[in-house]
Every structure is written in structure tokens, then in C-alpha cells.
């Protein structure tokens, strides 16, 4: 059998993997986490998906640990450690950091296992086990309230208007122009800009909290020890709108629920947020508007990111998740007159091309 040809990239990955394993084993010994040096270590990749980070599991003597390869030219491990400490102090279940080498971009973390919310939720939904998926969502909301109440938002960068716009601009650049091959004329660009400005103003008017920024079913884990979800992938946390993480959770890009369920879980959150003093005097109507408009901002961002992951990073699996995000956008935007002109343009110009490229049934 012939061997696969190696490339400079694959050689670099293999070199960093070997360096990470050596560093992690040394860190375990120096930290007295494991005993004698003669004990065998199993080192295997766990994941490497939508970023430059790669995760490996070390198993030794019945114990397991997660070793992280986060190349410093691409990833900010210092931010990860900073946010980890911030969230841990709020009572959120985030992995403990046992050791780190920021110069190399290596970290050694507590192992939360592999059982993310997504397959667990899909299984519970398919078996109509509503008690299980309802419990999981309420535990995730409980953890979110802990985070919002206990984490010092002032220790995080603000979710500024410039950042909100930068994220939404991924939609015209990566979805419209690069993926769908559209040419956006000045009138289209003006319409996009005015619609984005409306969503920015709505987001910036909301009460602010510590925001995870990617709080969904692939970043929450079911822990063997119980006690609520394990939370990962939080290094991009910011000080921003209180509904951002909730809409990420309930209008998840990877699993959809009936609006009646979303309403129930959102109401559960609002009751808790009011009781905890996270918001004050927010009516259900204002909360629903905040939730919806924040979701539209996130949907634009995600549509651009998923197209970029396909085009730039050769990750076509994300194309399968775009139809759900488009459906969210269509369902929500039609309720807001301020989005009417944009929705008309989207249906006329974007949707036909998306149907052709993605074989959409929308």
C-alpha cells in the first residue's frame, strides 16, 4: 500500500503534536498529577474543527487530561486562561487549567469528556423524551444566569458597534459576493448598511453582561459528575447584550425547536434574569424584541462564517447548517417592519441563488 504524500502543513502538524505530547507529559510529572515515568501514555486527537486549535486526550493510569495545541500566531491562549478564570469565579463549570506555555501555544486542561449537548438533545428529541431535553436546556439557562450574574463584565472587551458591524459584514463579503457570486451595487450596499445600523442600535441599547459569544449545543457538555453543563470555547467572551448567549442557545444553528418550546425556555430565562437583577423592569414584549433582533445580528454573522469555513478553510460540512440559519432569518425578520425592505431584497436577490447553490427547500 502506498503512503499518502506529506505536505509542509502536515509535517508541521505532526511536529507540533509531538512537541505538545512531550510538553504535556512533562507538565503532568512536574505537577505531580501522575507517578513514575515508566507508565504508558495514550495520546489521541479529540477534535480540530472551526479554528486553528486542536485538542488531544492524554490517558495515563486511569486518568485523562486534555492537551491543547493553539498556535500563538493564530490563537490567543492568554484570553482563554483569563476568561476561564473569570467564568470559574462565577460558578460556571469550565475546564481547570493545569499548565500552560503561552510562547508555544500549549495548554493542559481538565477533561470534560466527549458528550456534547447536540447528540444528546437529538437522541432525546427523536425518542420524544421531553423531560430530558427540557432539563438540559434549563440547566444551560441556569448556568447562563450564573455567568451573567457572577462574571465581572468590566474585565472583558466591549461588544462595540465596530465589532457588531465587522461580524455582520461577513454576510455580504463571504456569502453574497464570494459564495453566491453576487455583485452588490451601491443601492444594495446602502440597504445592507442601514439594516445593519438598525440591528447595531438595537443591540447596543440592551443591558450588558458577560457574553460567552458561542453558547450552543456543540460547546456545552453533559458531565458524568452532573451539576450542569461543562462550558467550552469561551475565549472570545465580551461585555455585551444580555440576550446574545440565550439566542445562540435557543436558536441554535445545529438543532431547531418549535417556537412554542423556544418561548417556554426564553420565559424561564427572563424570570431568572429578573430575579437575579440581571435586568430590571424588562417587559416580556421588550425582551422578545431584544431576543429577536439580537438573533438577526448573529444570523448574519453565522451565514458569513459558514461560507468562509467552506471557501477558505475547506470545511464543506458547514454548508449543511446554512438552511436552518436562513430559515431563522426569514421567520424572525418578517415580524419587524424595519427589516421589510431588506427582507424583500433578500427574497428577490439572495434566496434564489442560495436555493441553487444549496438545493434549499425554502
N, C-alpha and C positions, 0 to 999 in steps of 0.2 A: 504494500500500500504506500503510495507516495505521500510525502508530508506536505502540509499546507505551507505555501511560501510565507516567510516572515516579512514584516514591514518595519520601518523605523518606529511607527506608533506602537505596534505590538511588542517590539523589543523593549521600548520604554516602559510600557505597562508591566511587562514581565520583570524588568529590573526594579521598578518601584514596589511591585508586590513582594519580591524577595527582600528588599530593604525594609519594608513595613513589617514583614514577619519577624525578621531578626530584631528590629527595634521593639516590637510588641512583646516578644518573649523575654527580652532583657528587662523591659519595664515591669513585667509580671514578677520576675525574680527579684528585682530591686525593691518592689513594693511588697514583697513577702505574700503575694497572692497565691503562689504555688511553691511546691517544695523543690526537691532535687532536680538538677539539670538533666538527669538521665531520663526523665519522664517524657514520653512521646507526645507531640503536639499535632493535632489535626487542624489544618489551616485551609479554609474553603471560602469561595466568594459567596456573598449573600445577595448583593444587588449592585447595579451600576446603571442608573436609568436616565433621569432627565437633567442631570448635571454632570460635572466632571468628577464628583465624589464617587468613590467605590467603597463598599463595605464588605468586610471579611469576618468570618467567625473563627475564633480560636477555641478549640475544645481540648482540655487537658485535665486529667484526674477527676472527671465528673463535673468540672466547672466549665462554663463558657463565657466568652468575652467578645466584644465587637471591636475590630481594628478598622480604622477609617483612613483611607488614602484621599486626602483633599489637597491637590497640588496648590501651593500658595500663590502661584501666578494666576490661578482661576478662582480659588475659593478662600473665604475669609474665616479661618478656624477660630480666630480670636473672637469674632462676633458670635460664633456658635457657643463658645465657652461662656461669654458674657450673658447671653440670653438664657442659656441653660441654668446658670446661677440665679438669674432673675426669676425664672419660672419656678425653679425648685423652691425658692424662698416664698412663693405664693401658694405652695402646696400642690402644685401640678406634678404629675408623675412624668418626669423627663429622665433620660438616662444619666446616671452618675458618670462623671469624667474622672477616670483613674489616673491617666497620664496624658501628656501632650508634648509635641515638639513642633512649635509653630513654624520654625525655619524649614523643616522638611514637609510640613503639612500632614503630620501623623497624629492620630488620637486613639486612645484606648478607652472604650466605653462599657458601661453596663449593658448586658444583653437582655432585651425585652422579648426575644423570640421572634417568630415569623407570622403570627396570626393577626394580620391586619383586619380592620373592621370590614373591608369590602367583601371578601369571600364569605365571611360570617354573616353579614347582612343579606347577601344574595341567597345563601342557603336558608336563612330564616324566612325570607320573603317567599321563596319557592315552596317551602313547606307550610306556608301560612302560619308561621309561629310568631304571631304579632307580639306576644309577651316578651320574646327575646329581643326583637329589633326595637321595640319601644323602650325596653330597659337600656339597651346600648346607646340609643340617642339621648335619653335623659341623663345617663352617666356622662356622656360627652358634653352635654349642656351644663351639667353641674361643674365639670372641670373647667369649662369656659368661664363660668361665673367666678370660680376661684381665681382664675388667671386675671380676669378684668378687675376684680376687687383687690387682689393682693399684689400684683406686679406693678412696680413703680414705672408708670409710662414715661416719666420725665427722663429716665435713663435710656430711652430709645429715641432714634431719629424721628422727626415728624413725617407723617404721610402727607407731604406737601402737594400743592397744586401742580407743581412741575413734575413730581413723581407720578401723580394720578394721570396726567396728560401723557407722560412718557409711556406708561403702560398701555393706555388706550391707543396710542399711535402705532402700536404693534399691529392693530387690526388693519388700517389702510395699507401699511407697508408690507406686512407679511401675508395677510390673507388676500386683500383686494389686488394689490399690484403683483406680488411675487408668486402667489399660489394660483389665483384666478386669472392673472394676466390682464387685469383691468388698467385702463388709462384714466386717471381721475382728473377731470377738468376743473378749472377754478371754481365753478359753481358747486361741484360735488365736494371739493375740499372745504369750501366755506360752510356748507351744510354740516359736514362731519365736525368741523371745528366748533360751530355753535352748539351742536348737540353734546359734544364732549364738555363744553364750558358749562352747560346746564347740569350735567352729572357731577362735574367737579364742585360746583357751588353747593349742590345738594349734599355731597359727601363732607365737605368742609364745614357745613352748618351743623353736623351731628356732634353730640357729646363724644369725647375721645377717651380711649382706653389703650392698654397694651394689646396689640394685634399680632397674632401668630402669623397670619398672611397666607397660610395654605392649610387651613384646618378642615380636613376632609377625610374620607374613608380610607385612603391609602397612607395617611400619616397618623392614624390612630391605631393602636394595637390592643388586642384583648390580652390581658396579663394573666398568667397562671395564678398569681397571688391575689387576683381580684383588686378591688379598691379603685375602680375607674380606669379609663384608658391610659395606656402609655402614649406619650405625645412625642413625635419626632419631627425633623425637618423644619425647625423653627428659627433658623439662623438669620432669616430676613425680616424678623419682627420689627414693628414700627409702632409709633404712637399715632393712632388713627381712629376712624369711625367705629362706633360700638357695634354696628350691625355687620361689619365686614366678615368676621370669622363665622358668625351664625349663618350668613347666606352661603358661605363656602361649604358649610356642613350640610345644610338642608337643601340647597340647590347644587348638589354635588355633580361634578362633571362625569362621574363614573357610575352613578346609580340614581334613578329617578323614583320619586314617590308621588302619590296622588296629592293634589293641592290640599285636600282635607287633612291629610297627615301633616303636611308642612305647616299648616295653620295651627294644628294642635301643639306641635313641638315649639313653634315660634311663640305661641301664647304661654307655654310653660317657661320659656326663657324670659319673657317680658315680666312675668310675675316675680321670678327670682331676681332679675336685674333691678326692679323697683324696690324689692325688699332689701337688697344689698346696698342700695344707694348708688348703684352704677349709673342709673338715670333717675331723674326726678320729674314727676308731673307729665311724663310722656304718655299720650293717649294711644289706644290701640290703632287709631287711624293714622296718626303721625308715625308710629312705629312701623306700620305696614308700608307706608310710603318710603321711609328711610331704608327699610329692608329691600324693597323692590328696586329702588334707584341705585343702591349700592351694588346690587346684583348685576344690573346692567353694566356698570363700570367694569366689574370683574369679568363679565362675559366677553366684552370687547378685548380685554387683556388676554383672556384664555384662548380666544379664537386666533389671535396673532401668535401666541406662544406655541400652540399645537401645530400651526402651519410652519413655524420656524423650526420646531423639532423635526418635522418631516423633511423640510428642504435643506436646512443647514446641517442638522445633526444625524440625518439618515435614520430617523426613528418613525417609520410609517404607521406603527400601531396607534399613534395618537390621532390619526385621521378618523378612526372609527368612533372617537369620542366627540367629534365636532358636531354631528347632527343633534345630539342632545343639547349642546350649548346653544345652537341656533334655535332650537325649539323653545328653550327658556327665554331667549331674547324676544322671539315673536309673541309668546304668551304674555309676557310682562309689559313690553313696550306699548302694546295696543291699549293699555289702560291709562296711558299718560299722554294727554294732548300735546305736551311739549315735545314728545318724540314722534308726533304724527308725520311731519314732513320727512324725517329721516326714515321712518318705517316704510313710507311709500317708495322712497328711493331704494331702500334695501330690497323690498319685494320686486321691484322692477329691474334693478341692475345686478344686485349681488346674488339673490336667490336662484335665478335661472342658471348662472354659471356654477354655483355651488351644487345644484342638482346634477349638472352634467359631470362635474369632477368627482363628486362623492356618491353618485347614484342615490340622491336624497329622495325620500318619500315625504316631502313637506310641502 
